[in-house]
Amino acid sequence: MPLTEHLSELRKRLVWGIAAVGIGFLASFSYSDRLIGFIVKSIDIKIVFLAPTEAFWAEMKVGFFSGLFLALPVLLYQLWKFIAPGLHPEERRYGLPFVMLSFVFFLIGVIFALIVVLPFAIRFLLSYQTEWMQPMISVGNLVDFYVKFLLAFGLVFELPLVITILSRMGILTPTFLSKNRKYAVLANFIIAAVLTPTADIFNMMLMAIPLVILYEIGIIGARIFGRRPPQSQDQTGNQQDP
């Protein structure tokens, strides 16, 4: 397509995506206070707001990211519809599985962070309180902390899907992934250090260990769904394994 048609198609997909996020925000904003209450009850602390508008903007932020999460399947579908015209017909049939699995992996990452990681992280960080230092956490800081963690874990749990897709495209192979496992482990720890909102080793490990496990799952997915190497032929025309 010419550039003008690409821009028109991009605008169309952006309009659908923004509309989906807006509808998700309207549907979830009225439940923002309950979501914040769920977070507070799960970590069993009292929170405050330090500015007149802080509580309002915290609920707005929770409503927006909740709406973004609800609209994620639509956003992924619009992304696929934008790039699908540039793919071969045999590649387009992976569109629906890509959308569904992307959302499922992101959801698993969010649930894992919400149920397993964040309660441990909060308790560990609050254990530093002393006679002279008592925690007084504002709702804005708490929401920012949770949003960063949930987004980070949602994204890193896409790793097996990314590895499988790259293997299917022939960019990566299971042999290459297995051979460079030690470098991947090092890279996973560096990624965990960058994405973890806090600077302590404990929270970095909470992300690094799942990343290593997800990498191994990605290798399994590459072996099962990856592109098979082409078979060579001898002079008689019979196919031989490479």
N, C-alpha and C positions, 0 to 999 in steps of 0.2 A: 504494500500500500504506500502511496505517497505520504509525505510528512504531515500534510493537513489532515488526512484521514486518520493517521496515528494519533494526532493531537485530539481530534474529535472523539476517537474511541477512548482515549485516556480520560477526557473530560466526562464522558458518559459513565465510565467505571468509577471515577471519583465521586460523581453525584450519587450513584447508588450506594457507595461505601459510606459517605457522609450521612445520607438519609438513614442508613441502617444504624449507624452509631447514635444519631439523634433519637431515633425511636427507642433504642436500647437505653439511652440515658433517661428519657422520659419514663420508661417502664421501671427503672431501678432507683431513681432518685428518691422516691417516697419511702424506699426501704433502706436508705443510707444510714439512718440512725440505728436501725436494727442490726445492720452489718457491723457498725462500729461497736455496738453493744456486745455482739457475738465475739469480736476480737478481745474486748476488755475482759469479758467473762472467762475466755479461754486462758488468759495469762494472769487473771486474778489480781489486777492492780487498779488503782484509781487514777484517772487522768484529768487534766485541767486544760483550759484554754487561756492563753496569755494575752490575747488581743480580742477586742469586741467582734471582729469578723473572722477569727480563726476557726471557730466551730462551724460557721456557715461554709467557708471555703473547704474545710475538711470533708463535709458532707457532699459538697459539689464534686470534689475530687473522687470520692468513693463512688458517687453516682456515675461519673464519667467513665472510670475504669471498669465498673461493673457493666455499663452499657457497651463499652468496647469489647469486653469479654463475650457478652451476649451476641454482639454483631460479628464476632470473629469468623464464624462459618461463611457469612455473606461476604466479608472482606476477602477471605481466601478464595472464594468462588469467583469474585470479580477480578482478582489477580490472575487466576487461571484463565478466565475468559479473555483477558488482555493479551496474555502470552500465547494462548492456544493457536491463533492463526499462523504463528511462525513455526509451528511444529509439524512433523510428519503425521499422517493419519494414524499410524500404529502407536505414536507417542501420545496422541490425544486421549486415547482410551484410559490413560492413567489419571485423568483429571479428577473424577469423582473420588477414587481411592485416596488421591493426594489431599483433597479437601477434608475428607473425613478423618484420615489418619493424622493430619496436622492438628486438627482440633482435639482429637483424642489424646495425642501426646502432650499437647499444651495443657489440657485439662488435668492429666495425670501429674504433670509437674507442679501445677498450682495446688492440687490437693495434697501432694507430698510435702510441699513447703508449708502449707497451712496447718497440717495435722502433725507432721513429724518435726520439721526443721525449726519453724518459728517459735513454738513453745519452748523447745530446748534452748534456742538462741537467747530468747528474752530472759529465761531463768538464769542462764549463765551470766549474761551481762548485768543483771540486777544483783547477782551475788557479790558484786564489788561494793555494795553499800556498806558503810561503816557507821560508827557512832557520829562521825563528823560529816558524812556524806549520805544523804537520803534521796531516793529518786523522786522527782517531780516531773512527770512526762506530760508534755502537751499533746493534744489530740492531733495537731498538725504534724509534729515530728513522728508520732506513732503511725499515722496513715502513710507518710512518706517512707518510713522504714518497711512497712508491710508491702506497699506497692512495688518498691524496688526488688524486694525478695521474691515476690510472686511473679513479676515479669521475668526476672533472671532465671528462675527455675522453670517457668513455662517455656522459655526459649531454649535452655540447655537440654530439655527433655525432647527436643526435636532432633537431637544428634543422630539417633539410629535411623530416622527417616531420611535425613540428609545424606548419611553414608550410603544407605541403600539406593537412593536415587542416583548419586554419583557413580556407584558401582554399576547400576543399570545402564547408565550413559557411557560406560567404559572408561571413565576418568580414574576411578579407583578399582583395585582388585583385592580380594580377600588376602592373597599372598602378600601384597604390598602393605596392607593394614596390619597383618600379623607380624611381618618382619620389622615394622617401625613402631611396634607397640610401646617400647620404652620412651621413644620421643613423644608419642601421643600422651602417655601418662604425665610427662613433664609439661606438655602443653596444656593438659587438663588442669593441672595445679596452677599454672599461670593464669588461665582463664578464670578459674575460681577466685584467685586473688584479686583480679580486676573487677569481676562482677559482684563480688560480695560487698555489701554496703559498709560493713565494719572491717577494721584492720586486724582483728584477732585471728589466731590460727585455728581456733575452735570452729568458728563459722565458716572459714575457708575449707576445712575438712568436710563439713556437712555438705558442701557443694562438690568438692573434688572427688570424693568417693563415689557418689552417684554418677558423676561424669565418666569415671573409669569403667563402671559397670555398664553404662549406656554405650560406651565405645565397644565393649565386648558384644553387646547385643547387636550393635551395628555390623560387626564382623559376621555374626551369624546370619543377619538379614542379607548381607552382601553375598554370602555363600549360597543362600537359598534362592534369592531373587535377582542376583547380579547377572550381567551379560556373560554368556558362555563364550570361551575363546573359539575362534573359527577353526575348523578342521582343515588340514592340508590334504592334498591329493598327490598320489604317486604317479609315475609315468603311465600306468595302466588305467588311471582315472578313478581308482578306488580311494575312498576317504581314509585317512590315517589320523590318529590323534597326534597333536603337536608334541 
